[in-house]
Amino acid sequence: MAAVWLAVFLPAAAAEAKEIPYAGSGLRDPFENLDPLPAQEKAGPAAKGFTPVLEGVLWNTEPPRAIISGQIVQVGSRVGTAEVIKIEKHGVTLVYNGKETLLSRKGEMTK
């Protein structure tokens, strides 16, 4: 029964199909970022009253990464007012408030 339906209706449907031309000019780019804030600024914590918290170190990746205050960072990244300058197994070194600071995995900040 299905073969009869295909034989009868499929050629008729193919004959009626019309090609729809694409007219994409004048439309916005769907990949354009419409958010006025860069993702890193939006995801980062507010600078006022910010204390970075080391939540984890991803050591077996290239480059090494860390999770600080909910944000995945690598060397050169910024979290609030802190800049990541080194990631090691035991902790992350930041430049925070103008000082080099070691943030350990226990959540302690040492200067």
VEXKOLGU-258651 format. One line per field, with one value per atom (N, C-alpha, C): residue in three letters; atom name; x, y, z. Coordinates in nm, 2 decimals, decimal comma. Example, Ala and Ser with C-alpha at 12.3 -4.5 7.8 and 13.67 -1.06 7.14 Angstrom:
<atoms>
rest <- ALA | ALA | ALA | SER | SER | SER $
atom <- N | CA | C | N | CA | C $
c1 <- 1,32 | 1,23 | 1,32 | 1,28 | 1,37 | 1,29 $
c2 <- -0,57 | -0,45 | -0,33 | -0,22 | -0,11 | 0,00 $
c3 <- 0,78 | 0,78 | 0,78 | 0,71 | 0,71 | 0,79 $
</atoms>
This chain:
<atoms>
rest <- MET | MET | MET | ALA | ALA | ALA | ALA | ALA | ALA | VAL | VAL | VAL | TRP | TRP | TRP | LEU | LEU | LEU | ALA | ALA | ALA | VAL | VAL | VAL | PHE | PHE | PHE | LEU | LEU | LEU | PRO | PRO | PRO | ALA | ALA | ALA | ALA | ALA | ALA | ALA | ALA | ALA | ALA | ALA | ALA | GLU | GLU | GLU | ALA | ALA | ALA | LYS | LYS | LYS | GLU | GLU | GLU | ILE | ILE | ILE | PRO | PRO | PRO | TYR | TYR | TYR | ALA | ALA | ALA | GLY | GLY | GLY | SER | SER | SER | GLY | GLY | GLY | LEU | LEU | LEU | ARG | ARG | ARG | ASP | ASP | ASP | PRO | PRO | PRO | PHE | PHE | PHE | GLU | GLU | GLU | ASN | ASN | ASN | LEU | LEU | LEU | ASP | ASP | ASP | PRO | PRO | PRO | LEU | LEU | LEU | PRO | PRO | PRO | ALA | ALA | ALA | GLN | GLN | GLN | GLU | GLU | GLU | LYS | LYS | LYS | ALA | ALA | ALA | GLY | GLY | GLY | PRO | PRO | PRO | ALA | ALA | ALA | ALA | ALA | ALA | LYS | LYS | LYS | GLY | GLY | GLY | PHE | PHE | PHE | THR | THR | THR | PRO | PRO | PRO | VAL | VAL | VAL | LEU | LEU | LEU | GLU | GLU | GLU | GLY | GLY | GLY | VAL | VAL | VAL | LEU | LEU | LEU | TRP | TRP | TRP | ASN | ASN | ASN | THR | THR | THR | GLU | GLU | GLU | PRO | PRO | PRO | PRO | PRO | PRO | ARG | ARG | ARG | ALA | ALA | ALA | ILE | ILE | ILE | ILE | ILE | ILE | SER | SER | SER | GLY | GLY | GLY | GLN | GLN | GLN | ILE | ILE | ILE | VAL | VAL | VAL | GLN | GLN | GLN | VAL | VAL | VAL | GLY | GLY | GLY | SER | SER | SER | ARG | ARG | ARG | VAL | VAL | VAL | GLY | GLY | GLY | THR | THR | THR | ALA | ALA | ALA | GLU | GLU | GLU | VAL | VAL | VAL | ILE | ILE | ILE | LYS | LYS | LYS | ILE | ILE | ILE | GLU | GLU | GLU | LYS | LYS | LYS | HIS | HIS | HIS | GLY | GLY | GLY | VAL | VAL | VAL | THR | THR | THR | LEU | LEU | LEU | VAL | VAL | VAL | TYR | TYR | TYR | ASN | ASN | ASN | GLY | GLY | GLY | LYS | LYS | LYS | GLU | GLU | GLU | THR | THR | THR | LEU | LEU | LEU | LEU | LEU | LEU | SER | SER | SER | ARG | ARG | ARG | LYS | LYS | LYS | GLY | GLY | GLY | GLU | GLU | GLU | MET | MET | MET | THR | THR | THR | LYS | LYS | LYS $
atom <- N | CA | C | N | CA | C | N | CA | C | N | CA | C | N | CA | C | N | CA | C | N | CA | C | N | CA | C | N | CA | C | N | CA | C | N | CA | C | N | CA | C | N | CA | C | N | CA | C | N | CA | C | N | CA | C | N | CA | C | N | CA | C | N | CA | C | N | CA | C | N | CA | C | N | CA | C | N | CA | C | N | CA | C | N | CA | C | N | CA | C | N | CA | C | N | CA | C | N | CA | C | N | CA | C | N | CA | C | N | CA | C | N | CA | C | N | CA | C | N | CA | C | N | CA | C | N | CA | C | N | CA | C | N | CA | C | N | CA | C | N | CA | C | N | CA | C | N | CA | C | N | CA | C | N | CA | C | N | CA | C | N | CA | C | N | CA | C | N | CA | C | N | CA | C | N | CA | C | N | CA | C | N | CA | C | N | CA | C | N | CA | C | N | CA | C | N | CA | C | N | CA | C | N | CA | C | N | CA | C | N | CA | C | N | CA | C | N | CA | C | N | CA | C | N | CA | C | N | CA | C | N | CA | C | N | CA | C | N | CA | C | N | CA | C | N | CA | C | N | CA | C | N | CA | C | N | CA | C | N | CA | C | N | CA | C | N | CA | C | N | CA | C | N | CA | C | N | CA | C | N | CA | C | N | CA | C | N | CA | C | N | CA | C | N | CA | C | N | CA | C | N | CA | C | N | CA | C | N | CA | C | N | CA | C | N | CA | C | N | CA | C | N | CA | C | N | CA | C | N | CA | C | N | CA | C | N | CA | C | N | CA | C | N | CA | C | N | CA | C | N | CA | C | N | CA | C | N | CA | C | N | CA | C | N | CA | C | N | CA | C | N | CA | C | N | CA | C | N | CA | C | N | CA | C | N | CA | C $
c1 <- 0,08 | 0,00 | 0,09 | 0,20 | 0,28 | 0,35 | 0,39 | 0,45 | 0,36 | 0,23 | 0,13 | 0,12 | 0,12 | 0,11 | 0,23 | 0,35 | 0,47 | 0,47 | 0,43 | 0,43 | 0,32 | 0,21 | 0,11 | 0,13 | 0,17 | 0,18 | 0,32 | 0,42 | 0,56 | 0,59 | 0,56 | 0,59 | 0,51 | 0,39 | 0,30 | 0,36 | 0,40 | 0,45 | 0,58 | 0,67 | 0,80 | 0,77 | 0,67 | 0,64 | 0,59 | 0,52 | 0,46 | 0,56 | 0,67 | 0,77 | 0,83 | 0,83 | 0,89 | 1,02 | 1,11 | 1,24 | 1,21 | 1,25 | 1,24 | 1,38 | 1,39 | 1,52 | 1,56 | 1,69 | 1,74 | 1,76 | 1,71 | 1,73 | 1,77 | 1,90 | 1,95 | 2,01 | 2,01 | 2,06 | 1,96 | 2,02 | 1,94 | 1,90 | 1,94 | 1,91 | 2,04 | 2,02 | 2,13 | 2,21 | 2,34 | 2,43 | 2,39 | 2,35 | 2,30 | 2,42 | 2,54 | 2,65 | 2,71 | 2,65 | 2,69 | 2,66 | 2,75 | 2,73 | 2,65 | 2,53 | 2,44 | 2,45 | 2,53 | 2,55 | 2,65 | 2,62 | 2,72 | 2,84 | 2,84 | 2,95 | 3,02 | 3,15 | 3,23 | 3,19 | 3,20 | 3,17 | 3,25 | 3,38 | 3,46 | 3,42 | 3,39 | 3,34 | 3,21 | 3,12 | 2,99 | 3,00 | 3,09 | 3,10 | 3,18 | 3,27 | 3,36 | 3,28 | 3,33 | 3,27 | 3,30 | 3,22 | 3,24 | 3,37 | 3,44 | 3,57 | 3,56 | 3,45 | 3,43 | 3,40 | 3,49 | 3,47 | 3,49 | 3,57 | 3,59 | 3,71 | 3,69 | 3,80 | 3,80 | 3,91 | 3,91 | 3,91 | 3,84 | 3,84 | 3,88 | 3,99 | 4,03 | 3,94 | 3,87 | 3,78 | 3,84 | 3,94 | 4,00 | 4,11 | 4,20 | 4,31 | 4,30 | 4,30 | 4,30 | 4,44 | 4,52 | 4,66 | 4,70 | 4,63 | 4,66 | 4,61 | 4,59 | 4,55 | 4,66 | 4,66 | 4,76 | 4,69 | 4,69 | 4,76 | 4,69 | 4,76 | 4,68 | 4,58 | 4,47 | 4,36 | 4,32 | 4,25 | 4,20 | 4,06 | 3,99 | 3,85 | 3,86 | 3,84 | 3,85 | 3,72 | 3,65 | 3,52 | 3,42 | 3,42 | 3,32 | 3,36 | 3,48 | 3,53 | 3,65 | 3,65 | 3,76 | 3,86 | 3,99 | 4,09 | 4,22 | 4,30 | 4,44 | 4,53 | 4,66 | 4,76 | 4,73 | 4,72 | 4,68 | 4,54 | 4,46 | 4,31 | 4,30 | 4,18 | 4,15 | 4,02 | 4,02 | 3,90 | 3,89 | 3,78 | 3,77 | 3,89 | 3,95 | 4,07 | 4,20 | 4,19 | 4,31 | 4,35 | 4,48 | 4,53 | 4,61 | 4,58 | 4,65 | 4,78 | 4,89 | 5,02 | 5,09 | 5,04 | 5,10 | 5,00 | 4,99 | 4,91 | 4,99 | 4,99 | 5,07 | 4,98 | 5,03 | 4,95 | 4,90 | 4,98 | 4,94 | 4,86 | 4,86 | 4,78 | 4,80 | 4,74 | 4,75 | 4,81 | 4,90 | 4,96 | 4,89 | 4,84 | 4,77 | 4,84 | 4,82 | 4,85 | 4,72 | 4,71 | 4,58 | 4,61 | 4,54 | 4,56 | 4,71 | 4,77 | 4,91 | 5,01 | 4,97 | 5,07 | 5,06 | 5,17 | 5,17 | 5,12 | 5,02 | 4,95 | 4,93 | 4,96 | 4,94 | 4,81 | 4,72 | 4,59 | 4,60 | 4,59 | 4,61 | 4,47 | 4,48 | 4,36 | 4,27 | 4,33 | 4,25 | 4,18 | 4,19 | 4,12 | 4,19 | 4,32 | 4,40 | 4,47 | 4,49 | 4,57 | 4,69 | 4,81 | 4,94 | 5,01 | 5,08 | 5,15 | 5,30 $
c2 <- -0,12 | 0,00 | 0,13 | 0,12 | 0,24 | 0,26 | 0,15 | 0,17 | 0,24 | 0,21 | 0,27 | 0,42 | 0,45 | 0,60 | 0,67 | 0,62 | 0,68 | 0,70 | 0,59 | 0,60 | 0,70 | 0,72 | 0,81 | 0,95 | 0,97 | 1,11 | 1,17 | 1,10 | 1,16 | 1,23 | 1,18 | 1,25 | 1,38 | 1,38 | 1,49 | 1,60 | 1,56 | 1,66 | 1,72 | 1,64 | 1,69 | 1,79 | 1,77 | 1,86 | 1,99 | 1,99 | 2,11 | 2,19 | 2,13 | 2,20 | 2,32 | 2,43 | 2,55 | 2,59 | 2,64 | 2,69 | 2,82 | 2,84 | 2,96 | 3,03 | 3,15 | 3,21 | 3,27 | 3,27 | 3,32 | 3,47 | 3,55 | 3,69 | 3,74 | 3,72 | 3,75 | 3,89 | 3,97 | 4,10 | 4,19 | 4,28 | 4,36 | 4,31 | 4,18 | 4,12 | 4,13 | 4,13 | 4,14 | 4,01 | 4,02 | 3,91 | 3,83 | 3,70 | 3,63 | 3,60 | 3,62 | 3,59 | 3,72 | 3,83 | 3,96 | 3,96 | 4,01 | 4,02 | 4,14 | 4,12 | 4,24 | 4,28 | 4,21 | 4,25 | 4,36 | 4,47 | 4,58 | 4,55 | 4,46 | 4,42 | 4,30 | 4,30 | 4,18 | 4,07 | 3,94 | 3,83 | 3,83 | 3,86 | 3,85 | 3,95 | 4,07 | 4,17 | 4,14 | 4,08 | 4,04 | 3,93 | 3,83 | 3,71 | 3,74 | 3,84 | 3,87 | 3,94 | 3,92 | 3,98 | 4,13 | 4,20 | 4,35 | 4,38 | 4,48 | 4,51 | 4,57 | 4,63 | 4,69 | 4,58 | 4,57 | 4,46 | 4,32 | 4,30 | 4,17 | 4,10 | 3,98 | 3,89 | 3,77 | 3,74 | 3,62 | 3,49 | 3,39 | 3,26 | 3,15 | 3,08 | 2,97 | 2,85 | 2,81 | 2,69 | 2,57 | 2,58 | 2,46 | 2,49 | 2,40 | 2,41 | 2,30 | 2,33 | 2,24 | 2,23 | 2,14 | 2,13 | 2,06 | 1,95 | 1,87 | 1,92 | 2,05 | 2,11 | 2,20 | 2,23 | 2,32 | 2,44 | 2,55 | 2,60 | 2,56 | 2,56 | 2,53 | 2,64 | 2,59 | 2,69 | 2,67 | 2,77 | 2,77 | 2,82 | 2,79 | 2,84 | 2,93 | 3,06 | 3,16 | 3,24 | 3,23 | 3,30 | 3,26 | 3,14 | 3,09 | 3,12 | 3,17 | 3,21 | 3,12 | 3,06 | 2,98 | 3,08 | 3,07 | 3,17 | 3,09 | 3,16 | 3,12 | 3,23 | 3,21 | 3,32 | 3,43 | 3,55 | 3,68 | 3,72 | 3,63 | 3,66 | 3,75 | 3,82 | 3,91 | 3,86 | 3,87 | 3,84 | 3,96 | 4,04 | 4,16 | 4,25 | 4,29 | 4,38 | 4,29 | 4,16 | 4,08 | 4,02 | 4,01 | 3,95 | 3,83 | 3,72 | 3,59 | 3,60 | 3,57 | 3,57 | 3,43 | 3,34 | 3,21 | 3,11 | 2,99 | 2,88 | 2,76 | 2,71 | 2,60 | 2,50 | 2,38 | 2,28 | 2,32 | 2,39 | 2,43 | 2,56 | 2,64 | 2,76 | 2,85 | 2,97 | 3,06 | 3,19 | 3,25 | 3,38 | 3,49 | 3,59 | 3,70 | 3,83 | 3,93 | 4,07 | 4,13 | 4,15 | 4,20 | 4,32 | 4,43 | 4,55 | 4,60 | 4,58 | 4,62 | 4,53 | 4,42 | 4,33 | 4,19 | 4,12 | 3,98 | 3,89 | 3,81 | 3,74 | 3,59 | 3,50 | 3,36 | 3,32 | 3,27 | 3,22 | 3,07 | 3,01 | 2,86 | 2,79 | 2,66 | 2,58 | 2,58 | 2,61 | 2,61 | 2,74 | 2,83 | 2,95 | 3,06 | 3,04 | 3,13 | 3,22 | 3,35 | 3,44 | 3,47 | 3,45 | 3,49 | 3,59 | 3,67 | 3,78 | 3,75 $
c3 <- 0,00 | 0,00 | 0,00 | 0,08 | 0,09 | -0,05 | -0,12 | -0,25 | -0,35 | -0,34 | -0,43 | -0,40 | -0,27 | -0,23 | -0,28 | -0,27 | -0,32 | -0,47 | -0,54 | -0,68 | -0,73 | -0,66 | -0,71 | -0,67 | -0,54 | -0,49 | -0,49 | -0,49 | -0,49 | -0,62 | -0,73 | -0,86 | -0,86 | -0,82 | -0,82 | -0,73 | -0,61 | -0,51 | -0,56 | -0,63 | -0,68 | -0,79 | -0,87 | -0,99 | -0,93 | -0,82 | -0,77 | -0,68 | -0,64 | -0,55 | -0,63 | -0,56 | -0,62 | -0,54 | -0,61 | -0,55 | -0,49 | -0,36 | -0,29 | -0,29 | -0,35 | -0,36 | -0,22 | -0,19 | -0,07 | -0,08 | 0,00 | 0,00 | 0,14 | 0,17 | 0,30 | 0,31 | 0,21 | 0,22 | 0,30 | 0,38 | 0,46 | 0,59 | 0,62 | 0,75 | 0,84 | 0,97 | 1,06 | 1,06 | 1,10 | 1,11 | 1,23 | 1,22 | 1,34 | 1,44 | 1,40 | 1,49 | 1,55 | 1,52 | 1,58 | 1,73 | 1,81 | 1,95 | 1,98 | 2,03 | 2,06 | 2,21 | 2,29 | 2,43 | 2,43 | 2,50 | 2,50 | 2,58 | 2,68 | 2,77 | 2,71 | 2,71 | 2,67 | 2,77 | 2,73 | 2,82 | 2,94 | 2,93 | 3,05 | 3,16 | 3,11 | 3,21 | 3,27 | 3,19 | 3,24 | 3,34 | 3,31 | 3,40 | 3,53 | 3,52 | 3,63 | 3,74 | 3,86 | 3,98 | 3,98 | 4,06 | 4,07 | 4,14 | 4,10 | 4,15 | 4,30 | 4,33 | 4,46 | 4,56 | 4,66 | 4,77 | 4,72 | 4,62 | 4,56 | 4,63 | 4,67 | 4,72 | 4,64 | 4,56 | 4,48 | 4,56 | 4,51 | 4,58 | 4,48 | 4,50 | 4,42 | 4,44 | 4,34 | 4,35 | 4,29 | 4,21 | 4,15 | 4,05 | 4,03 | 3,94 | 3,84 | 3,71 | 3,60 | 3,55 | 3,61 | 3,58 | 3,45 | 3,42 | 3,30 | 3,17 | 3,16 | 3,04 | 2,98 | 2,86 | 2,80 | 2,73 | 2,78 | 2,90 | 3,03 | 3,14 | 3,27 | 3,29 | 3,36 | 3,39 | 3,53 | 3,58 | 3,72 | 3,72 | 3,83 | 3,85 | 3,97 | 3,94 | 4,05 | 4,05 | 4,17 | 4,19 | 4,07 | 4,03 | 3,93 | 3,79 | 3,77 | 3,63 | 3,59 | 3,48 | 3,43 | 3,37 | 3,42 | 3,38 | 3,34 | 3,27 | 3,24 | 3,26 | 3,24 | 3,26 | 3,17 | 3,23 | 3,15 | 3,17 | 3,22 | 3,24 | 3,36 | 3,36 | 3,47 | 3,54 | 3,67 | 3,75 | 3,84 | 3,81 | 3,89 | 3,87 | 3,98 | 3,96 | 3,97 | 3,98 | 3,98 | 3,85 | 3,82 | 3,70 | 3,73 | 3,66 | 3,68 | 3,61 | 3,69 | 3,63 | 3,63 | 3,72 | 3,72 | 3,78 | 3,72 | 3,77 | 3,79 | 3,92 | 3,96 | 4,03 | 4,06 | 4,12 | 4,26 | 4,33 | 4,47 | 4,48 | 4,37 | 4,38 | 4,25 | 4,26 | 4,15 | 4,21 | 4,13 | 4,16 | 4,09 | 4,16 | 4,10 | 4,13 | 4,05 | 4,09 | 4,13 | 4,26 | 4,32 | 4,41 | 4,39 | 4,46 | 4,45 | 4,33 | 4,31 | 4,37 | 4,43 | 4,50 | 4,44 | 4,44 | 4,39 | 4,51 | 4,48 | 4,58 | 4,54 | 4,63 | 4,60 | 4,66 | 4,58 | 4,62 | 4,62 | 4,74 | 4,75 | 4,73 | 4,71 | 4,70 | 4,82 | 4,93 | 5,06 | 5,08 | 4,98 | 4,99 | 5,06 | 5,10 | 5,17 | 5,07 | 5,11 | 5,03 | 5,11 | 5,05 | 5,11 | 5,02 | 5,09 | 5,01 | 5,01 $
</atoms>
